[in-house]
Amino acid sequence: MIYGYTVAQTLVQVLKQCGNDLTRENVMKQAASIKDLELGGLLPGVKVNTGTTDFAPLSQLQLMKLKGETWERFGDVISADVGG
């Protein structure tokens, strides 16, 4: 359920970036130019980024460990980008 909500939030951002030009070409261009978009369904510090050669919107993570009955985040947000 949270996945669908997060995808919908991303689509809303893409459509906002399109303005009044809702052609397929512009929607694809805007979908490939998302920069540092933070969404409510993601961990704090994890951002959505796309580019003309990188269509994978998420390339960050944060480690978690099970402590009792809850998960606890630890360490910094880690980037999987090359050179990141």
C-alpha positions as CSV (number, residue, x, y, z in Angstrom):
1,M,0.0,0.0,0.0
2,I,2.8,2.5,0.9
3,Y,4.5,1.6,-2.4
4,G,1.4,2.7,-4.4
5,Y,1.1,5.9,-2.4
6,T,4.8,6.7,-3.0
7,V,4.5,6.0,-6.7
8,A,1.4,8.3,-6.9
9,Q,3.3,11.1,-5.1
10,T,6.1,10.8,-7.6
11,L,3.6,11.0,-10.5
12,V,2.1,14.1,-9.0
13,Q,5.5,15.7,-8.9
14,V,6.2,14.7,-12.6
15,L,2.8,16.2,-13.6
16,K,3.6,19.4,-11.7
17,Q,6.9,19.7,-13.5
18,C,5.1,19.3,-16.8
19,G,3.0,22.4,-16.3
20,N,0.5,22.7,-19.2
21,D,2.6,20.6,-21.6
22,L,1.2,17.1,-21.0
23,T,2.7,15.5,-24.2
24,R,4.3,12.1,-23.9
25,E,7.6,13.6,-24.8
26,N,7.4,16.1,-21.9
27,V,6.1,13.7,-19.4
28,M,9.0,11.3,-20.1
29,K,11.5,14.3,-20.0
30,Q,10.2,15.4,-16.6
31,A,10.1,11.8,-15.3
32,A,13.8,11.6,-16.2
33,S,14.7,14.8,-14.4
34,I,13.5,14.4,-10.8
35,K,16.0,16.0,-8.4
36,D,16.1,15.4,-4.6
37,L,12.4,14.7,-4.2
38,E,11.6,13.7,-0.6
39,L,8.4,11.7,-0.1
40,G,6.5,10.9,3.1
41,G,6.7,7.1,2.5
42,L,10.5,7.1,2.4
43,L,12.9,7.3,5.3
44,P,14.1,10.8,6.2
45,G,17.1,11.7,4.1
46,V,16.3,9.2,1.2
47,K,15.6,11.2,-2.0
48,V,14.2,10.3,-5.4
49,N,16.5,11.2,-8.3
50,T,16.4,10.3,-12.0
51,G,18.4,11.3,-15.0
52,T,18.5,10.8,-18.7
53,T,20.8,7.8,-18.3
54,D,19.5,6.7,-14.8
55,F,15.9,5.8,-14.5
56,A,16.2,4.0,-11.1
57,P,14.5,6.5,-8.8
58,L,15.9,5.2,-5.5
59,S,19.6,4.5,-4.9
60,Q,19.9,5.2,-1.2
61,L,19.3,3.1,1.9
62,Q,19.8,3.1,5.6
63,L,20.6,0.1,7.7
64,M,18.2,-1.1,10.4
65,K,18.4,-3.7,13.2
66,L,15.7,-5.5,15.1
67,K,15.7,-4.3,18.7
68,G,13.2,-6.3,20.7
69,E,10.0,-6.0,18.6
70,T,10.9,-2.8,16.7
71,W,13.3,-1.8,14.0
72,E,15.9,0.8,14.8
73,R,17.8,2.7,12.1
74,F,21.5,3.2,12.5
75,G,24.3,5.0,10.6
76,D,23.9,7.5,7.9
77,V,21.9,7.2,4.7
78,I,24.1,5.3,2.2
79,S,24.2,6.0,-1.5
80,A,24.6,3.3,-4.1
81,D,25.4,5.7,-6.8
82,V,28.8,5.2,-8.4
83,G,31.2,7.5,-6.6
84,G,28.5,8.3,-4.0
